[in-house]
Amino acid sequence: MKDLKKKRMNSGKRTEKSINDLDERENSMNRVIQIKDEMEQLENQLDQLKKELYIFRENCNHEFVKTDYSQECTKCHLIESLQW
């Protein structure tokens, strides 16, 4: 009788553990979806910022500081190689 009772208790634990595992998996999958959405938003934001930077650099009246191998604009930080 005690063995049967133990088996019933153990099977209840397995079910509870299974439910917890399912909840954890669902939470993990939800987090994965959330991360992917955030990444997409950040990629779009990065693209927008790159476009803005490009526009600033196109309209900049560059003042370069030269080194042996490159030059950098002190205003917009555009770097150009001097090695062709």
C-alpha positions in Angstrom: 0.0 0.0 0.0 2.8 2.4 0.9 4.6 1.6 -2.4 1.4 2.4 -4.4 1.1 5.7 -2.5 4.8 6.6 -3.2 4.2 5.8 -6.9 1.2 8.1 -7.0 3.2 10.9 -5.3 6.1 10.4 -7.7 3.9 10.5 -10.7 2.4 13.8 -9.5 5.8 15.3 -9.2 6.7 14.3 -12.7 3.5 15.9 -14.0 4.3 19.1 -12.0 7.9 19.0 -13.3 6.6 18.5 -16.9 4.3 21.5 -16.5 7.2 23.6 -15.2 9.4 22.4 -18.1 6.6 23.4 -20.6 6.3 26.8 -18.9 10.1 27.3 -19.1 10.2 26.3 -22.7 7.3 28.6 -23.5 9.0 31.4 -21.7 12.2 30.7 -23.5 10.5 30.7 -26.9 8.7 34.0 -26.0 12.1 35.5 -25.0 13.6 34.3 -28.3 10.8 36.0 -30.3 11.2 39.1 -28.2 15.0 39.2 -28.8 14.5 38.7 -32.6 12.0 41.6 -32.6 14.4 43.8 -30.7 17.2 42.9 -33.1 15.0 43.8 -36.1 14.1 47.2 -34.5 17.8 47.9 -33.7 18.8 47.0 -37.2 16.3 49.4 -38.6 17.5 52.1 -36.2 21.1 51.4 -37.2 20.2 51.7 -40.9 18.5 55.0 -40.2 21.5 56.3 -38.3 23.8 55.3 -41.1 21.7 57.2 -43.5 21.8 60.3 -41.3 25.6 60.0 -40.9 26.0 59.7 -44.6 24.0 62.9 -45.2 26.0 64.8 -42.6 29.3 63.6 -44.2 28.1 64.5 -47.6 27.3 68.0 -46.5 30.3 68.5 -44.3 33.0 71.1 -45.1 35.8 68.7 -44.3 38.8 69.7 -42.3 41.2 66.8 -42.4 44.1 65.9 -40.1 46.5 63.8 -42.1 48.8 60.9 -41.0 51.1 58.9 -43.2 48.3 56.5 -44.2 45.0 58.2 -43.7 43.2 61.4 -43.1 40.3 62.1 -40.7 37.9 64.9 -40.7 37.8 66.7 -37.4 34.1 67.6 -37.9 32.4 64.5 -39.0 35.1 61.9 -38.4 35.2 60.6 -41.9 38.3 58.6 -42.4 39.9 58.2 -45.8 42.8 56.1 -46.8 45.7 57.8 -48.5 47.0 54.5 -49.8 45.7 53.8 -53.3 
